[in-house]
Structure formats: structure tokens, C-alpha cells
Amino acid sequence: MIDSAGQVQSNHSMRLDKWLWYARFSKSRTTATLLCTDGRVRINRRRISKAHAPVRIGDVLTFPQAKKIRVVRVLSLGRRRGPATEAATLYEDLAPPEQQKSSELEKTISGRRLPGSGRPTKSDRRAVDLLKARYNV
């Protein structure tokens, strides 16, 4: 049953792959299904190998995402795959605060390069060409 807020009531359940897709932990339903069938998802510490495993409100899910392990508590089952703000209301992240801070730090570090690393810019290349021309190299 669906309540007035548009959320599924607590006495019902939803397929695991569908919930992972609704909560935007997976880009497609197919990848959510593969995550489940590979046995990489746990519901309340119990390894799941079926995509149709039921997820209920209050369940704790553990699964890998990118380079970290996600631990989330299901707060709502949802009705559709909405925007990220709506998806964030479906779960509570149970990761320790220091892990969340380190992941934010990794994002800022990985988004920037150290000066001088990588390909030279056009102005760098012109400076090298100018030096070569001056010294006939």
C-alpha cells in the first residue's frame, strides 16, 4: 500500500535490485541485478545471491561501491527512481564519520593534478619550442 506521502508502507517489501536502483546506488537496473546475483550484497549480515530478495524498512544493507564498502539502513521503499535528493531520503548512511571525511578528501585530491604532471599545456609547449630555437637543439 502507498501512503499519502507517496511512500510504500512498512509492512510491504520490495525487490533488492529495484531498491538499489531507486536509491541511485546503481546506474541501471541490470547492474543492480548483477551486484545482487554476484553475492556482493548483504541484508542484515546475510549474504544475498538473488536479485528478488525482499528489502523491508529497517533492513541494513552492506555492499561495495567504487572503492569503499557502503553500509546503509533502509528508511523508505520509495515509488520511483527520482532525483538524487529524493533518493537520499530512502536510506541512512551508517558509515563512520571519519570514513565519510576521507572519501570527501579523496574526491578533492583525485579531481586535481600536481603542477607539472600530465601533458604539457600549449603555453608550456611554446616555451619549450622557444628554448630549443634559442639553443639550436
N, C-alpha and C positions, 0 to 999 in steps of 0.2 A: 504494500500500500504506500501511497505517496501522501505526505502531509502538505499543509498549506504553504510551507516554505519551499516546496519542490524537492524535498529530500526523501529518500526511501526510509520507511520506519525501521526501528531497530530489530524487530522480530524477523526480518527477512534477511536474505543473504544475496550475494552477487558473485558471479564468476571472478576468479582471481585475475585472469588476464584482462578482463574488461575493466576491473577496478584499477589495475596498474596503468592502463591506457587512459582512463578517465582522470586519474590523478597526475597525468603527464610524466610518469616515470619512464614511459616508453613512447617512442615517436609513432609507432604503428601497433595495431592490434597483433599483427603477425610476430613482431619482435617480442611483444609481451608474452605471447604463447610460447615462443622458443625459450624465453627466460624461465618459464614455468616448467616446460617439459624437459629441460636440461637438468632439473632438480636444483636450481640455484636459488630458489625462493623457500623461505621457511615461514610458516604461520604458527605462532606461539611455540617456537623452538622445534617444530615438527617439519621435517623436510617434505616438500610437496613436489610431485612429479607429474601432476595432472593440471592442465590449464583450467579445467572446470571445477577446481576445488572451491568450496564456498568461503567467502570472506564475510565476516559479520562485524558490526560496530564493536569496538573494544579489542579486536584482534591486534596482535603485534606482528608486523611483517619484517623480515630481515632478508636483504638481497644485495648483490653487488651492483654498483652504478659507477661508471667511469673507473676511478682508481680507489674508491672507498666503499665501505660497507654501509648501506643505509638501514637504519632501524626506525620504523615509523609505527604509530598507533592509528588505527582506522577510527576516525571521528564520525564520518558520514559515508554513505554509499554513493550518493550523487545520482544524477539522472542522465547526464550528458557529458560530453567532453567539451567543457567550456574553456574560457581563458585561464591563464595561469593564476590569476587572483582567486578565481572560483575553485580551481583545482587545489590550491593551498589550504582551503577550508576543509578538505576531505580527510586530512591527516595531521598528526602532530609529530614533529621530528624529535626523536628521543636520543639523538647523538649528543655526546658530552660537549659543553660549550667550547673547550679548547680544540676539539676536532673541527667544529664549525669555523673557529677563527683561523685555524691552519689552512682550511680549504679556501677561505677568502684570500689569505695571503698567497696561496698557490696561484689563484686566478690573476692577481695583480702581477706576480712575478712572471707567469707564463705569457702575459699579454705584452710584455716589454722585452726589448733586447738590450744587451750591454752595448755601450758605444763602441763602434769599431768591429762588431761581429756581424756576420752575414754578408750579403752582397754590397759592394760599394755603390754609393749614390752617384747620380750623374755629375754632381759637383766634385765628388771625390775622384771620379774617373778623369775629369778635366784637369784637376790638379796634378794627377799622375802623368797625364799626357804632357802637360806644361813642363814638368820636371825632366821628363825624358827628352823633350825637344831642347831644353837648355843644355843638357849634358850629352847630347847626341848618343843616346843609348838605344 
